[in-house]
Amino acid sequence: YPTRTMGGGNAQKSAKARADKMAKDKGKGGGSQLASNAKAMNIQCKVCMQTFLSTATELKLKEHSDNKHPKNDFYACFPHLKVETAE
């Protein structure tokens, strides 16, 4: 009886697809996002110098102010958010 080889199962197809994707993504740079996340940390509490992502909502900043600095005003922590009213 001649030996026949099977066409390949799901595991083989998955492994080939994974290898192809890794080869395709090899030149993209990939890796860690830590450097880009550090660059995005551009909101800073002026009391404790903790940094926040630029996408942090005012609600999150208010929570930080209330929890960490209850004796200080919100605008003491984040003076750049104070809206000047024209009179």
CNS distance restraints for C-alpha pairs under 8 A (distance, minus, plus):
assign (resid   8 and name CA) (resid  12 and name CA) 5.81 0.50 0.50
assign (resid   8 and name CA) (resid  13 and name CA) 6.95 0.50 0.50
assign (resid   9 and name CA) (resid  13 and name CA) 6.38 0.50 0.50
assign (resid  10 and name CA) (resid  14 and name CA) 6.00 0.50 0.50
assign (resid  11 and name CA) (resid  15 and name CA) 6.10 0.50 0.50
assign (resid  12 and name CA) (resid  16 and name CA) 6.17 0.50 0.50
assign (resid  13 and name CA) (resid  17 and name CA) 6.11 0.50 0.50
assign (resid  14 and name CA) (resid  18 and name CA) 6.05 0.50 0.50
assign (resid  15 and name CA) (resid  19 and name CA) 6.13 0.50 0.50
assign (resid  16 and name CA) (resid  20 and name CA) 6.07 0.50 0.50
assign (resid  17 and name CA) (resid  21 and name CA) 6.13 0.50 0.50
assign (resid  18 and name CA) (resid  22 and name CA) 6.16 0.50 0.50
assign (resid  19 and name CA) (resid  23 and name CA) 6.17 0.50 0.50
assign (resid  20 and name CA) (resid  24 and name CA) 6.16 0.50 0.50
assign (resid  21 and name CA) (resid  25 and name CA) 6.03 0.50 0.50
assign (resid  22 and name CA) (resid  26 and name CA) 5.93 0.50 0.50
assign (resid  25 and name CA) (resid  29 and name CA) 7.74 0.50 0.50
assign (resid  25 and name CA) (resid  30 and name CA) 7.26 0.50 0.50
assign (resid  26 and name CA) (resid  30 and name CA) 7.50 0.50 0.50
assign (resid  33 and name CA) (resid  37 and name CA) 6.04 0.50 0.50
assign (resid  34 and name CA) (resid  38 and name CA) 6.08 0.50 0.50
assign (resid  35 and name CA) (resid  39 and name CA) 6.43 0.50 0.50
assign (resid  36 and name CA) (resid  40 and name CA) 6.37 0.50 0.50
assign (resid  37 and name CA) (resid  41 and name CA) 6.57 0.50 0.50
assign (resid  37 and name CA) (resid  53 and name CA) 7.69 0.50 0.50
assign (resid  40 and name CA) (resid  53 and name CA) 5.50 0.50 0.50
assign (resid  40 and name CA) (resid  54 and name CA) 5.82 0.50 0.50
assign (resid  41 and name CA) (resid  51 and name CA) 5.76 0.50 0.50
assign (resid  41 and name CA) (resid  52 and name CA) 5.14 0.50 0.50
assign (resid  41 and name CA) (resid  53 and name CA) 4.25 0.50 0.50
assign (resid  41 and name CA) (resid  54 and name CA) 5.91 0.50 0.50
assign (resid  42 and name CA) (resid  51 and name CA) 6.61 0.50 0.50
assign (resid  42 and name CA) (resid  52 and name CA) 6.42 0.50 0.50
assign (resid  42 and name CA) (resid  53 and name CA) 6.15 0.50 0.50
assign (resid  42 and name CA) (resid  54 and name CA) 5.63 0.50 0.50
assign (resid  43 and name CA) (resid  51 and name CA) 5.59 0.50 0.50
assign (resid  43 and name CA) (resid  52 and name CA) 5.02 0.50 0.50
assign (resid  43 and name CA) (resid  53 and name CA) 6.34 0.50 0.50
assign (resid  43 and name CA) (resid  54 and name CA) 5.93 0.50 0.50
assign (resid  44 and name CA) (resid  49 and name CA) 5.64 0.50 0.50
assign (resid  44 and name CA) (resid  50 and name CA) 5.59 0.50 0.50
assign (resid  44 and name CA) (resid  51 and name CA) 4.35 0.50 0.50
assign (resid  44 and name CA) (resid  52 and name CA) 6.09 0.50 0.50
assign (resid  44 and name CA) (resid  78 and name CA) 7.24 0.50 0.50
assign (resid  45 and name CA) (resid  49 and name CA) 4.83 0.50 0.50
assign (resid  45 and name CA) (resid  50 and name CA) 5.39 0.50 0.50
assign (resid  45 and name CA) (resid  51 and name CA) 6.48 0.50 0.50
assign (resid  45 and name CA) (resid  77 and name CA) 4.88 0.50 0.50
assign (resid  45 and name CA) (resid  78 and name CA) 5.71 0.50 0.50
assign (resid  46 and name CA) (resid  50 and name CA) 7.91 0.50 0.50
assign (resid  46 and name CA) (resid  76 and name CA) 7.01 0.50 0.50
assign (resid  46 and name CA) (resid  77 and name CA) 4.90 0.50 0.50
assign (resid  46 and name CA) (resid  78 and name CA) 6.38 0.50 0.50
assign (resid  46 and name CA) (resid  79 and name CA) 7.95 0.50 0.50
assign (resid  47 and name CA) (resid  76 and name CA) 7.25 0.50 0.50
assign (resid  47 and name CA) (resid  77 and name CA) 5.48 0.50 0.50
assign (resid  52 and name CA) (resid  56 and name CA) 6.44 0.50 0.50
assign (resid  56 and name CA) (resid  60 and name CA) 6.39 0.50 0.50
assign (resid  56 and name CA) (resid  61 and name CA) 7.11 0.50 0.50
assign (resid  57 and name CA) (resid  61 and name CA) 6.54 0.50 0.50
assign (resid  58 and name CA) (resid  62 and name CA) 6.04 0.50 0.50
assign (resid  59 and name CA) (resid  63 and name CA) 6.20 0.50 0.50
assign (resid  60 and name CA) (resid  64 and name CA) 6.31 0.50 0.50
assign (resid  61 and name CA) (resid  65 and name CA) 6.21 0.50 0.50
assign (resid  62 and name CA) (resid  66 and name CA) 6.06 0.50 0.50
assign (resid  62 and name CA) (resid  74 and name CA) 6.58 0.50 0.50
assign (resid  63 and name CA) (resid  67 and name CA) 5.96 0.50 0.50
assign (resid  64 and name CA) (resid  68 and name CA) 5.67 0.50 0.50
assign (resid  64 and name CA) (resid  69 and name CA) 7.48 0.50 0.50
assign (resid  65 and name CA) (resid  69 and name CA) 5.14 0.50 0.50
assign (resid  65 and name CA) (resid  70 and name CA) 6.57 0.50 0.50
assign (resid  65 and name CA) (resid  72 and name CA) 7.61 0.50 0.50
assign (resid  65 and name CA) (resid  73 and name CA) 7.64 0.50 0.50
assign (resid  65 and name CA) (resid  74 and name CA) 5.68 0.50 0.50
assign (resid  65 and name CA) (resid  77 and name CA) 6.65 0.50 0.50
assign (resid  66 and name CA) (resid  70 and name CA) 4.86 0.50 0.50
assign (resid  66 and name CA) (resid  74 and name CA) 7.57 0.50 0.50
assign (resid  69 and name CA) (resid  73 and name CA) 7.94 0.50 0.50
assign (resid  72 and name CA) (resid  76 and name CA) 6.27 0.50 0.50
assign (resid  72 and name CA) (resid  77 and name CA) 7.43 0.50 0.50
assign (resid  73 and name CA) (resid  77 and name CA) 6.95 0.50 0.50
assign (resid  74 and name CA) (resid  78 and name CA) 6.35 0.50 0.50
assign (resid  74 and name CA) (resid  79 and name CA) 7.94 0.50 0.50
assign (resid  75 and name CA) (resid  79 and name CA) 4.58 0.50 0.50
assign (resid  75 and name CA) (resid  80 and name CA) 7.73 0.50 0.50
assign (resid  75 and name CA) (resid  81 and name CA) 6.96 0.50 0.50
assign (resid  75 and name CA) (resid  82 and name CA) 6.22 0.50 0.50
assign (resid  78 and name CA) (resid  82 and name CA) 7.61 0.50 0.50
